[in-house]
Amino acid sequence: MTTKAAVWIIALGTVSLTTISSCAFGQADPPAADSNTPDANGPTIVLDYSAGGRMNPTEDFMYFVPLISPTLVRREISESNTQTGRMVSVTWQRDAGQFTCVCVFKMVGDGTQTYYFDPGEMIRHNLKDHESGEPLKNILDFIRFHGEGEGRMETRGRLVNDQSIVDQVDVHFVNGKNDVSPVTIRLYSVKPKDGRYDYDNGYNRIIARVETLSFKRTDDTLKMGIKITSLKNEGAKEGLWSRVKATVVNLFIPPLEVDKLGNRAMIDFGHAVYRGETTFTFPKAHNLEEPAKTAGLPKTGAKGS
């Protein structure tokens, strides 16, 4: 798994001078807010850490998926879906001009949310640096959030002239050693037929379980890092071998180029949490198709080119 599509979906060791924490019993005083207002025309996440705090729809938390995607994304939500999420706690650490902020979040409820990437556009996107006539491997088909889970968002950055600058945001879909991530992706390969790469000629579908997505502030090409915990053929059982394969694959997964708007949104999201904002609003994802309700796990119906 070394192609771009395989990595689509597929730190904290300092001694702090100041540690401020918040839990379900109430939020401690956050750092002073500075100016960094996001584009306000997507869904709004309520950053409420109090006991019984307001729940946010899971699709709002996952809104970054279409924002970082280079293609159209079709979101499908299972029928009678009850998935919601909320912030549980937040801690801050500052030392020698550096800061780290860790926000724990929890997703509860039943159902599945799946984000399908347009197969024709994904195939064309992966053909850019591909040798003609060779099979196109490990194309991203979907990202799926199933059931419940607890995770954390880690934000790291610098303090410059009393202003906070976020350098990296890591979203972990697990929070404990024995947690299982509720996020998976499906990948497939395509053989050319009559010179065409078509979704209907797909084969070798595999499932990877995603643990972490990483976003960085940079003046270079914007890229997202990932870490997976399991890799298996679709329909096969997860076990020791699937975890061993994931460990090996993580050594070779390069970061993937992502859309500028999505990368900035995740940096701004982490910044809003660090500053103690009460809400964060995502920018509008212009490549997200209207969501649909499904009776069960949805199937891809689009055809590639």
Secondary structure, DSSP 8 states (H G I E B T S, - for coil): --STGGGS--------SEEEEEBTTB--------S------S-EEE---STT---EEHHHHTTHHHHH-SS-EEEEEETT---EEEEEEEEEEEETTEEEEEEEEEEESS-EEEEEE-HHHHHHHHTTT--TTS-EEEEEEEEEEES-EEEEEEEEEEEETTEEEEEEEEEES--STT---SEEEEEEEE--BTTB--GGGEEEEEEEEEEEEEEE--SS--EEEEEEEEEEETTS--SHHHHHHHHHHHTT---EE--HHHHHHHHHHHHHHHTT-SEEE----TTEEEEEEESSS--------
